[in-house]
């Protein structure tokens, strides 16, 4: 009888807990407004991906910290980034997990809606910060309940994800809690967007434009955020991901796509009009120079110059493919 009574009490207690306890539920508001990313469910997300703008979507099974590469087709897009950033991809997000309704989330650095700017002793600054972005649910069947995003996935022409090599991913996961805590703190403090080059009041006099890569110190661009985060928090470093000033300048001068890259008038301290970057270098005498060499937190204490760009990360030997899966269609 005592055993039976004990079993009944345990069952009732368990039933009561399951039916009434909603404290573990996490919603889009919790994630986007309170930045409760530490409560995201760490499970596979079936991401609708396509490598070309005219491709049909296929589905990649993403795990936490997989990188999502997105881009603009310069043949059809009006985005300046299609020309300004060398390569197929122009932007990176990283997948973090799902809420209780199955909606997936990624983090990204991006400019704000107004793209306000200022120029001072610290150089040209464009307003932007770290955002948490709701991707939708598996296979893209449903959009997120609230879509207030400025730079939605629908603004890109193609998207594809990749994963760190198994040994690097294992090292990353060993620091999972610290990485999530750091991203959460960066969201709460509006970790700032920083341009990957320095243009200041002195630039018309010196005619040199240094590249910028100072780790996590003063903010980052959308690509460098995850690189510096992985380096400084988890000591995970990716190989062959940076372009130097000479190669970047050659891209603007001689590549047919790079020759179309412009510095918009609102960001142009040289004149109050749009200017082709090729003209800046070939006719006006400006030049790009490398940033100061920076020692990383990598296990090999490597020293780096140049700036990371999405295409080089995509093609890095540190990354591996995420094989797409076929979606089964159930008949009624």
JOZI-V564826 format. One record per residue. N is the residue number from 1. SS is DSSP state (A for helix, B for strand, O for the rest). Layout:
<<N & SS> <N & SS>>
This chain:
<<1 & O> <2 & A> <3 & A> <4 & A> <5 & A> <6 & A> <7 & A> <8 & A> <9 & A> <10 & A> <11 & A> <12 & A> <13 & A> <14 & A> <15 & A> <16 & A> <17 & A> <18 & A> <19 & A> <20 & A> <21 & O> <22 & O> <23 & O> <24 & O> <25 & O> <26 & O> <27 & O> <28 & A> <29 & A> <30 & A> <31 & A> <32 & A> <33 & O> <34 & O> <35 & O> <36 & O> <37 & A> <38 & A> <39 & A> <40 & O> <41 & B> <42 & O> <43 & O> <44 & O> <45 & B> <46 & B> <47 & B> <48 & B> <49 & B> <50 & B> <51 & O> <52 & O> <53 & O> <54 & O> <55 & O> <56 & O> <57 & O> <58 & B> <59 & B> <60 & B> <61 & B> <62 & B> <63 & O> <64 & O> <65 & O> <66 & O> <67 & B> <68 & B> <69 & B> <70 & B> <71 & B> <72 & O> <73 & O> <74 & O> <75 & O> <76 & O> <77 & O> <78 & O> <79 & O> <80 & O> <81 & A> <82 & A> <83 & A> <84 & A> <85 & O> <86 & O> <87 & O> <88 & O> <89 & O> <90 & O> <91 & B> <92 & B> <93 & B> <94 & B> <95 & B> <96 & B> <97 & B> <98 & B> <99 & O> <100 & O> <101 & O> <102 & O> <103 & O> <104 & B> <105 & B> <106 & B> <107 & B> <108 & B> <109 & B> <110 & B> <111 & B> <112 & O> <113 & O> <114 & O> <115 & O> <116 & O> <117 & B> <118 & B> <119 & B> <120 & B> <121 & O> <122 & O> <123 & B> <124 & B> <125 & B> <126 & B> <127 & O> <128 & B> <129 & B> <130 & B> <131 & B> <132 & B> <133 & B> <134 & B> <135 & B> <136 & B> <137 & O> <138 & A> <139 & A> <140 & A> <141 & O> <142 & O> <143 & O> <144 & O> <145 & O> <146 & O> <147 & O> <148 & O> <149 & O> <150 & O> <151 & O> <152 & O> <153 & A> <154 & A> <155 & A> <156 & O> <157 & O> <158 & B> <159 & B> <160 & B> <161 & B> <162 & B> <163 & B> <164 & B> <165 & O> <166 & A> <167 & A> <168 & A> <169 & A> <170 & A> <171 & A> <172 & A> <173 & A> <174 & A> <175 & O> <176 & A> <177 & A> <178 & A> <179 & A> <180 & A> <181 & A> <182 & A> <183 & A> <184 & A> <185 & A> <186 & A> <187 & A> <188 & A> <189 & O> <190 & O> <191 & O> <192 & B> <193 & B> <194 & O> <195 & O> <196 & O> <197 & B> <198 & O> <199 & O> <200 & O> <201 & O> <202 & O> <203 & A> <204 & A> <205 & A> <206 & A> <207 & O> <208 & B> <209 & B> <210 & B> <211 & B> <212 & O> <213 & O> <214 & O> <215 & O> <216 & O> <217 & O> <218 & O> <219 & O> <220 & B> <221 & O> <222 & O> <223 & O> <224 & A> <225 & A> <226 & A> <227 & A> <228 & A> <229 & A> <230 & A> <231 & A> <232 & A> <233 & A> <234 & A> <235 & O> <236 & O> <237 & O> <238 & O> <239 & O> <240 & O> <241 & O> <242 & B> <243 & B> <244 & O> <245 & A> <246 & A> <247 & A> <248 & A> <249 & A> <250 & A> <251 & A> <252 & A> <253 & A> <254 & A> <255 & O> <256 & O> <257 & O> <258 & A> <259 & A> <260 & A> <261 & O> <262 & B> <263 & B> <264 & O> <265 & A> <266 & A> <267 & A> <268 & O> <269 & O> <270 & O> <271 & O> <272 & O> <273 & O> <274 & O> <275 & B> <276 & B> <277 & A> <278 & A> <279 & A> <280 & A> <281 & A> <282 & A> <283 & O> <284 & O> <285 & O> <286 & O> <287 & B> <288 & B> <289 & B> <290 & O> <291 & O> <292 & O> <293 & O> <294 & B> <295 & B> <296 & O> <297 & O> <298 & O> <299 & O> <300 & O> <301 & O> <302 & O> <303 & B> <304 & B> <305 & O> <306 & O> <307 & B> <308 & B> <309 & O> <310 & A> <311 & A> <312 & A> <313 & A> <314 & A> <315 & O> <316 & O> <317 & O> <318 & O> <319 & B> <320 & B> <321 & B> <322 & O> <323 & O> <324 & B> <325 & B> <326 & O> <327 & O> <328 & O> <329 & O> <330 & O> <331 & O> <332 & O>>
